[in-house]
Amino acid sequence: MKKYYIFDFDGTLVNTFYDSVIAYNKALRQHNLPEYEYESLSDIDYTDFTTNMTEDMDVLVTYGENLENDEKKYTKPYPGVKKVLKQLTSEGNEVAICSNRSEKQLNEYVEKFFKEIPFTHITGYTPDGGFKPQPVVINRILNDVSYNKEEILYIGDKQEDIQTAKNVDIDAVIVTWGQGNKETYEDEYPIKIIDDINQLLEI
């Protein structure tokens, strides 16, 4: 039985993609470069967007600054996420966050969207902590809890999330509403691919 649920953040709990595109195009304008073209935000393919991102570090730094400081009016939890988190914790389970987003930003988002959810850990990128799927990130959580690995479930949306779970030998569930692709959904490692957050309660 699963008792401890570790969630990826972007693309799993919260939709941050649209505001990322807006922040990126703003950065391109600030550097007098052509913008990433799209017909509508909802039609943008995540893989296409990331594949076409510049490698110019000056632009990427500006993009990061925009992401941190702009309004982010489209960023919000996916439907049903808060309800499921509340049900998991009300039934005696514990929940945590493991993300590549900075811990500062994670804590700000949690305060805004999930203030009532008692996450045991909110673990993100730190300058000395590396990035997922490197195990050092999730091990900051695993080394601080007493659960057996069979009691822990990692929930994410991308291939790096599958590899993160593999690297520490815990089960994974992949969600389809985030930023995954065909390779992600056909990977044999996850114990389940879910299309609705409520399916998590059935595992």
N, C-alpha and C positions, 0 to 999 in steps of 0.2 A: 504493500500500500504506500502511495506517495503522501508525504507529510510536509515536504519543503519544496516550494516552487520558486525557481529563480527565473526572472523574466529579462529578456532583452528589452530595450526601450523603444528606440525609433523603429517603426514598422511593425511593432508587436503590441505595445501598449498605446503608443501615441503616434498619430499621423503628423510627421514633421516635413514630409516630402515637398508639399507645395510651397511652403515658405522657404525651403532650401533652394528651390528653383528661382524664386523671386530674388533671394539674397545673392545668388550667383549671377543673375543677369544684371543686377545693380552693380556688382563688382566689375563686370565686363564694361559697363558704361563708364564707371569711374576711371577705368584704365583705357578708355577710348578704343575699345575692341568690339567687334560684332557680337550681338547677343545670341544666345541659344534660342532658336526659333521653335515655336510650337503653336498649334491652333487653339488649344484650350488646356488648362492645367490638368484636368482630369484625364486627358488622353495621353499624357506623357508616360513613356515607358522608362522605368527606373534604370534598366541596364543601358538603354540608349543614352540617357542623360549622363550617367557616370562615365560611360565609354568616351563620350565627347568632351568631357571636362578638360580644361587646359592643365598643363604641367607647370605653368608659370607660377612660381611660389609667391610672387608679389600679388598676383590676382587671388590666389587661394588664401593668403593671409587676409586680404580685404574681405573676401567672402566670409571667412570665419568671424571677422569683426562685425560684419553685417548681420550674420546669424545671431550673434550674441546680443546686439544692440537694437535691432529692428523690432517692429511691433509684433510680428508673427501672428497675424490675425487668422490664419487658416489652421494653425497648430492646435490640435485637440485630441483627447482620447478617442480611440475607435469605439463604435457603439457596443454597449454591453460590458466593456472592460471593467468599469468601476463596480458594477453589480456583481460580477464574478469574483473580483478580488475581495469584496466584502463577504461573499458567501464562503469562499475558501477560508478566510481568517475566522469567520464566525463558527466554522465547523472544527476549529482547533488546529488548522494548518498554519504554517508560516510562509511568508513571501519575502522575496528580495529582488533587487535589480542589479544586473551586471551588463554594463554598456561600454561602448567606446567613446561616448560623449563625455565631456568634462564633468567631474563631480559637482562643480559649482553650478553648472547648468542643470544637471539632474536634480539637485536639491531645490533649485528654483522652480522647476517644472512640478516636482512632487508637491511642493508647498502650494502651487497654484491649482493643480488638478486632483491630487490624491492626498490631501491633507488628513483625511480621516482613515487612511490605510496605514497600518502599523508595520511598514517594511522593517525587517531586522537589519538589513544592510542595503546601502545605496552606493554601489561600487562603479566607478567610472575611470576614465583616463586620468592618470597623473603623470608628470614628466618622468618619473622613475619607475612607472608601473607597466609600461608596454601596452600593447593593444590585443584584444581578442583577434584570432583564436589562441594566442599565447596563453598557456594555463596560469601564468602568474596573476592575471586579472581575476579569474573566477576562484582561484585558490585563496585569495584574500577573504573570500566568503567561506569556502569549504573548510579552511583551516581554523575557522572560528566557530564552527557549529559541531554538534555531537551526533548528527544523523548519519546512519549508514548510507552508502552510495545508492543502495536499492530504494531508499526512501526519498531520494532527491530527483526532481525533474527540472530540466532546463527547457525553456520555451523561447523560440526565436523565429526569425523569418527568412534568413539567408544561409548560404553555404558556410559562411564563417561561423554561424551559430552551431551548425552540425559539427564542424571541426572542433569548436570549443568544447562541446559535450564529449566528443570522442577523446580529446586530449586528457580529460580527467575521468573518463570511464563512467559517465552517468547517462541516464536515458534522456532523450530529447524529443520534443514535439515541435513540429514546424507549422506555422500559420500561413494561410494563403493570401491574406489581405494586405500584406506588407510589401517587401521589396525582393521577394524570391523570384526564381525562374524555373524553367522546365527541369534543369539539372537538379535543383534543390528538391522539387516535389517528387522526383523519381529516385532520389537517394534512398538506399535500403537501411540506413542507420536509424532514422527516427522511428519511434514506436507508433507514431500516428501523425498524419497530416490533417489539420482541421481547417474547416472553412467558416466556422462560427465559434466564437470564444466560449459559448456555453458547452461545447463538446469537451472542453477541458474538465468539466465536472464529472464526465462519464468515465474518466481514466482511473 
